[in-house]
Amino acid sequence: MMTFFNRLGESFIAKMILGILALSMIAFWGLGGLTNTRSSDNTAIQVGTHKVTIEQLMRRFDQERQNMMGMMGGQYLSPQKAFEMGLAAQVAQQEITRIINTEIQEDLGLAASNASVQKYVERHPAFADALGKFDKNLFYAYLGKMRMNETQLARELQDQLATQHLTNSIQAIAYSPDALARLVYQYQAEKRDITALIVEAKNISLTEKPTEEALKEIYEAYTEDFIAPEYRTVNIIQITPEAMADKIVIAEQDLMAAFNAQKETMIVPEKRALDQMRFDDEAAAKKALAGLSASNFRQTAQRLLQQSDEQTDFGFVSKDELLEELATPVFSAQKGDIVGPIQSPMGWHIMLVRDIQAATQPSDKEIKEKIRAQLVAEQTYDTMYEMVKKAEDILGGGDTLDRVSTQLGLKLQTLTNVDITGQTKAGAPISDELNNKEMMQNLFTLKKGEITPIFENGTGYIVAEVVDIIPVAVKPLESVKPELIRLWTETKQADRLADIKTALLERTQKGAGLEAQSVFGNFRLIHKNDATRSDFGNLPIEALNVMFSQKVGAEHAMATDIPRGAVITVVNKVTVPEIQQDSLEIEDFKKEIAQMISSELSLDTTAEYARQLGVTVNDSVIEQAFSVYMKNSE
């Protein structure tokens, strides 16, 4: 049985419920900590007394799918593909989280006022111009990018601000013990002046050269490193959605049925070109109405609000794109009418209806072509699954991939001399779409003429046949001589490195300065003053614990191994911060710790509400509704 909520089981709310409340796991849906039931009604999810019907869940699923298509530049995203991407689980998670947050807000009286929402928007730096003033153009550009209208943003901000009230309330009682804060602060803020001498094996010069006998010894000792991999020439067939599109024919009656069902939804709604002035309070808005007309609206906006024409121009919008408080009055007005003042979560609005663009509908031909493309996309996966079954039947009868290609009209591709990793004999990688790891591993267990199973490959399927085999072979010594010389050199340098590290450490501890010793070899000298555990400059991270544990002075020098090298460190000075009773640094640090504590308490509060409310997922209802998208998800 498929696990519809695999991704939801790994989400924030599920982890929170699992980790803090330790509720039982649910095997069927994979939704940690939530009760799993089968129900005869149409309830998909229930949180306390709040119910989400399967119709609501499906509608939210389709809304999110449409939003994703918008973010993809209008590219069509089929329900099947959206489901496989985990969109259904994401929508369910959002609904559960929304209901729990709503319960918390109502129970604790955490509703955010219209004024707080308005101030939040006006003061947000994302919507401010170079002078720090609220910029309407930036604001609406953000709404366009997020595919939201003012109503959606206002409601979302009200929820966020209400939740923030909870965090702030908890933070008010969260505190950091003074002694703990001081200890942690001193540990993190401790500073050290450090000198380090870094020796890298690659920079150690060798006077001797490798003999033929030495290279032969390495060749024999590392024979397994000089084996040419097994190569295979293979035939490959891909069964992809793109390849299926040309094979799908939409019956005229199906096209007409979809056309009749969707024609009305293709209407482009009426839009209105608006100008807007927005005020913080009602009195200012009413005062602006004195002498206001369509002809002087923009001049008045410039005089009262210092708005440019571009900032006053609200653009063409449909009724659904307006705040609900504005939608009906604006769309009940005539061209040239001034509407307002009207209050919304964003402030007090005065709107001018500059122009009206009547609703329009594409031609029947345009609608049919769009619907045809959608139907083809939706049938692509069904056609692909049928093609896979036909291919399996042909292969089950003992035929080759060439026969599959001929009978089903699928493209046959040949890859010459590739290894198990997908590299050609020349060292070039094959394309990612053909380099299916599971298939390649299976392919290299087969004999010549044998065929792999059909494997899933992203959004499609792939199958391969062994045409020829070049077995594993040891490379001749002469062909790998450069590699042998490299191995010999690295071995000698590593041996010298150990001796040099020991000698440098001994001399440093006896009083020889690192600066003086650095000139006798190709070593790298580093000075770092005021190094901390979080800011240690170019000093090797491998030596961090050593540097902050060793004593001051050259006699306490220490050596640490680093990748292909070593570092000798000397601590010249240690500065432990002195904390005054009224130190601003320690007070800020205590606040940071308190914030972390308050965040944990907020999670505990939310988890406790989830436990008390009870969260139920009706798997049978959801399974039945989404069964059309589950064909290949088990």
Salt bridges, closest charged atoms under 4 A:
ASP62 OD1 - ARG65 NH2 2.75
GLU64 OE2 - ARG60 NH1 3.16
GLU95 OE2 - ARG60 NE 3.10
GLU95 OE1 - ARG98 NH2 2.79
GLU103 OE2 - HIS50 NE2 2.48
GLU122 OE2 - ARG278 NH1 2.99
ASP178 OD2 - ARG182 NE 2.64
ASP178 OD1 - LYS590 NZ 3.40
GLU190 OE2 - ARG192 NE 2.60
GLU190 OE1 - ARG533 NH1 3.70
GLU212 OE2 - LYS481 NZ 2.81
GLU230 OE2 - ARG232 NE 2.44
GLU270 OE2 - ARG272 NE 2.69
ASP275 OD2 - ARG298 NE 2.81
ASP275 OD1 - ARG354 NE 2.71
GLU282 OE2 - LYS286 NZ 3.05
ASP313 OD2 - ARG298 NH2 3.90
ASP313 OD1 - ARG354 NH2 2.74
GLU324 OE2 - ARG155 NH2 3.07
GLU325 OE2 - ARG155 NH2 3.58
ASP355 OD1 - LYS335 NZ 3.59
ASP364 OD1 - LYS263 NZ 3.52
GLU369 OE2 - ARG372 NE 3.87
ASP382 OD1 - LYS631 NZ 2.46
GLU386 OE2 - LYS389 NZ 3.89
GLU478 OE2 - LYS481 NZ 3.96
GLU483 OE2 - ARG486 NH2 2.26
GLU490 OE2 - ARG486 NH1 2.74
GLU515 OE2 - HIS527 NE2 3.62
ASP535 OD1 - LYS528 NZ 3.97
GLU555 OE2 - HIS556 NE2 3.83
ASP561 OD1 - LYS501 NZ 2.87
GLU587 OE2 - LYS590 NZ 3.93
GLU608 OE2 - ARG611 NH2 2.57
ASP619 OD1 - ARG38 NH1 3.51
